[in-house]
Amino acid sequence: MVRRAHVAGSSSPSVDPTGSSPDGLSQTQPRVGRRPGAAFLFPRQRSPWFRIPLVFALTVIIAGSVVGVLAWFRASAVPDWWNPPRSDDPAVVAHAEDFENRLVEQSHKVRPDDDWSVSIPQDAVNAWLAARLGPWIESRGDEWRRPDWAHTIQINLEQGQIALAARGNADARILGVIVEPSIDANGALWVRARAATVGTLELPAGLVADSLPVAGSELAKVRAVLRGELPASRTPEVRLADGRAVRVVGLRIVRGAMVLTLRTAWPAPQPPA
């Protein structure tokens, strides 16, 4: 019997491609398997319909992020008309006092029964808000109190609308409301809110009432007024010390001014009891 000599350095016994070894024993080649679920996560071929919801979701996320960033910047921005007068400026104080004195003088003037009009510039109103609003609130006692977020107040008059904005301090955002005042055929004053504002960002008008420091029935009334469901005043008038009344019978808002049509008259005699 002849033994086969092993030659050093020779290669290992060859394996039959069919799976049989030289000694006649069959061998099974190891197969690399895929992890469970891999066929689901990484299919060799995926339907193009699968990409539609993925692209849609990514588009929504990106668009929402862009809108959110833009809204944040607009909410932090300062309106181009925001430039409130300084309350400690002597010229502003003098302007406010002159405006107040002229308004009182015109209101108390003896006039015929005809209507009369007055144009109120917004710079005079803003001077009064800066220099005279604080002392006026203090004179009202506990009946009125200025909220912390309204330390500085300014208005801007555009065609048909009034933008009223307030700020608590130099670092706070500017909160405001845009209203469209009008006098109806019955003489009632309406003050409908067109939008709420944070910085230069406009929001639904319904958010205005939710941020006001009032509660209960007063909050419901404010909401109704701003939504245009209830007039701000059915008889918009001011009583004078001598018993007469100055009533607003017309109102126009033009750029930079408020034009009021007024009527000064004695109150109607009351029927005997």
C-alpha positions in Angstrom: 0.0 0.0 0.0 1.5 3.3 -1.1 1.0 6.3 1.3 0.6 9.8 -0.2 3.3 12.1 0.9 2.3 15.6 2.1 4.2 18.2 0.3 5.0 21.3 2.5 3.6 24.5 1.1 1.1 22.8 -1.0 -2.4 24.2 -1.0 -5.2 22.6 0.9 -7.2 19.9 -0.7 -9.4 21.2 -3.4 -13.1 21.2 -3.0 -15.4 19.9 -5.6 -17.7 22.6 -6.9 -20.5 20.2 -6.5 -19.9 20.2 -2.8 -18.0 16.8 -2.5 -14.6 16.7 -0.8 -11.7 14.6 -2.2 -12.4 11.9 0.4 -16.0 11.5 -1.0 -17.7 13.3 1.9 -20.1 16.0 0.9 -19.6 19.5 2.4 -22.1 22.3 2.7 -20.9 25.8 1.9 -21.9 28.3 4.6 -24.5 30.8 3.5 -24.5 34.4 4.7 -28.1 35.1 6.0 -29.8 38.5 6.3 -31.1 39.7 9.7 -34.8 39.3 10.4 -36.7 42.3 9.1 -33.9 43.4 6.8 -36.0 42.5 3.7 -38.7 44.9 5.1 -36.4 47.8 5.9 -34.2 47.5 3.0 -36.0 45.9 0.1 -34.2 45.4 -3.1 -36.9 47.1 -5.0 -39.3 49.6 -3.5 -42.4 50.9 -5.1 -42.2 54.6 -6.1 -45.5 55.2 -4.3 -43.5 54.7 -1.0 -41.6 57.9 -1.6 -44.7 60.2 -1.9 -45.6 60.3 1.9 -41.9 60.6 2.8 -41.4 63.6 0.5 -44.6 65.1 1.7 -43.6 64.7 5.4 -40.2 66.3 4.8 -41.8 69.2 2.9 -44.2 69.8 5.7 -41.4 69.8 8.3 -39.2 72.1 6.3 -42.0 74.5 5.5 -43.2 74.5 9.1 -39.7 75.3 10.3 -39.3 78.2 7.8 -42.6 79.6 8.8 -41.8 79.3 12.5 -38.5 81.1 12.1 -40.1 83.9 10.1 -42.9 84.3 12.6 -40.4 84.5 15.4 -38.4 87.2 13.7 -41.6 89.2 12.9 -42.9 88.9 16.4 -39.5 90.2 17.7 -39.4 93.1 15.2 -40.3 96.7 15.8 -43.0 98.3 13.6 -41.5 101.1 11.4 -43.9 103.6 12.9 -43.0 102.8 16.5 -41.2 105.8 18.0 -43.0 106.9 21.2 -42.2 110.4 22.5 -40.2 110.6 25.8 -42.4 111.4 28.7 -39.6 113.5 30.3 -39.0 115.6 27.3 -40.1 119.2 28.1 -41.3 119.8 24.5 -43.5 116.6 24.7 -45.0 117.7 28.0 -45.8 121.1 26.6 -47.3 119.7 23.5 -49.5 117.3 25.6 -50.7 120.1 27.9 -51.5 122.4 25.0 -53.5 119.6 23.3 -55.4 118.9 26.4 -56.2 122.6 27.0 -57.3 123.2 23.4 -59.6 120.1 23.5 -61.2 121.3 26.7 -61.6 124.8 25.3 -63.2 123.6 22.1 -65.6 121.3 24.0 -66.9 124.0 26.3 -67.3 126.7 23.6 -70.9 127.9 23.3 -72.0 126.9 19.8 -75.2 126.9 17.8 -77.1 123.7 17.2 -75.1 123.0 14.1 -72.5 120.2 14.1 -68.9 121.1 14.3 -65.7 119.2 13.5 -62.2 118.9 14.8 -59.1 117.2 13.5 -56.9 115.5 16.1 -53.3 114.8 14.9 -51.7 111.6 16.0 -48.6 113.3 17.2 -50.7 115.3 19.7 -52.4 112.1 20.9 -49.0 110.3 21.3 -47.6 113.2 23.3 -50.6 113.1 25.6 -50.3 109.3 26.0 -46.6 109.7 26.9 -46.9 112.7 29.3 -50.4 112.9 30.6 -51.9 109.4 30.6 -50.0 108.4 33.8 -51.2 111.3 35.9 -54.7 110.9 34.5 -54.8 107.2 35.6 -53.5 108.2 39.0 -56.3 110.7 39.4 -58.8 107.9 38.9 -57.6 106.2 42.1 -58.1 102.4 42.3 -60.7 102.5 39.5 -57.9 102.3 36.8 -54.5 100.7 36.9 -52.0 100.5 34.1 -50.9 96.9 33.3 -47.2 96.1 33.3 -47.2 95.3 29.6 -48.5 98.8 28.8 -45.8 101.0 30.2 -45.4 102.7 26.8 -48.3 103.3 24.5 -48.5 104.7 21.0 -51.0 104.9 18.2 -50.7 105.0 14.4 -53.5 106.3 12.2 -53.9 104.9 8.7 -56.9 105.2 6.3 -59.9 103.8 8.2 -58.0 102.1 11.0 -56.2 102.7 14.3 -53.1 100.7 15.3 -52.7 100.8 19.1 -49.5 99.3 20.4 -48.0 98.9 23.9 -44.7 97.8 25.4 -43.7 96.9 28.9 -40.0 97.7 28.7 -37.2 98.1 26.2 -36.6 94.4 25.9 -40.3 93.3 25.7 -42.2 92.6 22.5 -44.6 95.2 21.2 -48.2 94.0 21.6 -51.0 95.7 19.8 -54.4 95.7 18.1 -55.7 97.1 14.9 -59.3 98.4 15.1 -61.7 99.9 12.6 -63.9 102.4 14.4 -67.2 103.7 12.9 -70.5 105.4 13.8 -73.6 103.7 12.6 -76.9 105.2 11.4 -78.2 105.1 15.0 -75.3 107.0 16.4 -73.6 104.1 18.1 -69.8 103.7 18.2 -68.4 100.4 16.9 -64.7 99.4 17.4 -64.2 96.2 15.4 -60.8 94.6 15.7 -59.2 93.6 12.4 -56.1 91.9 13.9 -53.9 91.5 16.9 -50.2 92.2 16.5 -47.0 91.0 18.1 -44.2 93.0 16.7 -44.9 93.2 13.0 -46.7 89.8 13.1 -50.5 90.0 12.6 -52.7 87.4 14.4 -56.4 86.6 14.5 -58.3 89.4 16.2 -59.9 86.9 18.6 -56.6 86.7 20.5 -56.8 90.3 21.6 -59.6 89.8 24.2 -57.8 86.7 25.6 -54.8 88.8 26.6 -56.7 91.6 28.4 -56.6 91.8 32.2 -60.4 91.5 32.6 -62.6 88.6 33.7 -66.1 87.4 33.8 -68.8 89.5 32.2 -66.3 92.3 31.3 -64.3 89.8 29.3 -67.4 88.7 27.4 -68.3 92.3 26.7 -64.8 93.1 25.4 -64.8 90.1 23.1 -68.2 91.0 21.8 -67.1 94.6 21.1 -63.9 93.6 19.3 -65.7 91.0 17.2 -68.3 93.6 16.1 -71.1 91.9 17.9 -71.8 94.8 20.3 -71.1 98.6 20.0 -68.5 100.1 22.2 -71.0 102.8 23.1 -74.6 103.4 22.1 -74.3 107.1 23.0 -70.7 108.2 22.5 -70.7 111.5 24.4 -69.0 113.4 27.1 -71.0 115.4 29.8 -69.8 118.9 30.5 -69.8 120.6 33.9 -72.7 122.9 32.9 -74.9 120.0 31.9 -74.4 120.0 28.2 -73.2 117.0 26.3 -70.7 116.7 23.4 -71.6 113.8 21.3 -69.6 112.2 18.5 -71.9 112.0 15.4 -69.2 111.3 12.8 -65.7 109.8 12.7 -63.1 109.5 10.0 -59.6 108.1 10.2 -57.2 109.5 7.7 -53.4 109.1 7.6 -52.0 110.8 10.6 -55.2 112.3 12.0 -58.6 111.5 13.4 -61.5 113.8 12.2 -64.5 114.0 14.5 -67.8 115.5 13.8 -69.4 116.6 17.1 -72.6 118.1 18.4 -72.9 120.1 21.6 -76.4 120.3 23.0 -78.4 120.4 26.1 -79.9 117.1 27.2 -83.4 116.5 26.1 -86.0 117.5 28.8 -87.3 114.5 30.8 -91.0 113.9 30.8 -92.7 114.6 34.1 -93.1 111.6 36.4 
